[in-house]
Amino acid sequence: MLEVIVGSEDRTLEELLQAERAAVQKTLNTPDHQEGMTAFLEKRKPAFNRAQ
């Protein structure tokens, strides 16, 4: 997601929204995404696996 922010001042809103959408879609089927959603629903701190 950091690549969406870096250089954002030179991009249009539409370009930024499209880049954000693509970045989010990359994470949708990862174990960390599932853990984040589960932790949120269970109102607990997530235990992410940073070794991916």
C-alpha positions as CSV (number, residue, x, y, z in Angstrom):
1,M,0.0,0.0,0.0
2,L,2.9,2.4,0.5
3,E,3.5,2.5,-3.3
4,V,0.0,4.1,-3.6
5,I,1.1,7.0,-1.3
6,V,4.6,7.6,-2.6
7,G,4.3,10.1,-5.4
8,S,0.6,10.6,-4.9
9,E,0.9,14.4,-5.3
10,D,1.6,13.9,-9.0
11,R,-1.5,11.6,-9.7
12,T,-5.1,12.3,-10.2
13,L,-7.8,11.2,-7.8
14,E,-9.0,8.6,-10.3
15,E,-5.4,7.2,-10.6
16,L,-5.0,7.0,-6.9
17,L,-8.4,5.3,-6.4
18,Q,-7.5,2.7,-9.1
19,A,-4.1,2.1,-7.5
20,E,-5.7,1.7,-4.0
21,R,-8.2,-0.8,-5.4
22,A,-5.4,-2.9,-7.0
23,A,-3.4,-2.8,-3.8
24,V,-6.4,-4.0,-1.7
25,Q,-7.2,-6.7,-4.1
26,K,-3.7,-8.1,-3.7
27,T,-4.3,-8.7,0.0
28,L,-7.8,-10.2,-0.1
29,N,-6.9,-13.9,0.0
30,T,-4.0,-13.8,2.3
31,P,-3.9,-15.3,5.7
32,D,-3.1,-11.9,7.2
33,H,-6.3,-10.5,5.7
34,Q,-8.4,-13.3,7.2
35,E,-6.7,-12.8,10.6
36,G,-7.3,-9.1,10.5
37,M,-11.0,-9.5,9.7
38,T,-11.4,-12.3,12.3
39,A,-9.6,-10.2,15.0
40,F,-11.8,-7.2,14.2
41,L,-15.0,-9.2,14.6
42,E,-13.7,-10.8,17.8
43,K,-12.6,-7.4,19.1
44,R,-9.0,-8.5,19.7
45,K,-5.6,-7.5,18.5
46,P,-4.6,-9.3,15.3
47,A,-1.6,-11.7,15.3
48,F,-0.2,-11.0,11.8
49,N,2.4,-13.2,10.1
50,R,5.0,-10.7,8.8
51,A,7.0,-13.5,7.1
52,Q,5.1,-13.4,3.9
